[in-house]
């Protein structure tokens, strides 16, 4: 009988800790981004120069010839 009471008390203690942790309110509001205009969807102007070695050249760019270096 004593074992059952100990197990029951531990169970109640565990449930109490879980309920306390879940229902606890944060002290400060969650910090979010303050900047609303991040320009993530602004159009890119067509006159921008491509960086050397750009892996995504524009569609109208001439094809890059294959390297003449031998492969190991």
N, C-alpha and C positions, 0 to 999 in steps of 0.2 A: 504494500500500500504506500509506503514511503517513497518508493521509486516512482510510482505513478504521480504522486504529488510534486516531486522534483521535476519530472518531465513536463507536467502541466504548467508549473511555475516558469520554467524556461521557455515554453511555448508562448505563454502570455507575455513574458518579457520581450521575446523576439518580435511578436506582433506589435507590441507597443512601440518598440524602436522603429520598426518599418513605418508605422502610421505617423510617428513624430517626424521622421525624415521626409516623408512624402508630402505632408500637409504644411510643412514649414515654408513660410513666405520669404523671398529674398529681401535683403535689407535695402538694396538699391535696384532701380529698374535695369533691365538688361541693356547693355551698351550696344547700340547699333551704329551704322554709318551715319554721320551727320550730313555728308555731302550727298545731295539728291541727283545732281547732274554729273554723272560719271562719263558720259559720252561714249558708252560702250556700243551704242547702235547708230552713231553718226556715220554718214556716208564718207567714204574715202575719196579724196579728190583724184581724178585720173592722171594728173600730171606728176605724181610722185615718182622719183627715181628708185629703182630697185637696188637693194644693197648687194654687194658682191657676194656670190655664193648663196643667193637666196634659194631655198629649196622649193619655193612655189612661185615661179616666174609667171608673168601675165600670159594669157592664152595666145596673144598675138606676137609674142616674142619669138625670135628665131630659135630653132632647136639647138641645144648645146651638143657639139660633136663629142663622141666618146673619147676618153683619154687614150693616148698612145702608149702610156707606160705599161710595161709588162706586169702582170699580176703574179704575186708569189705563189 
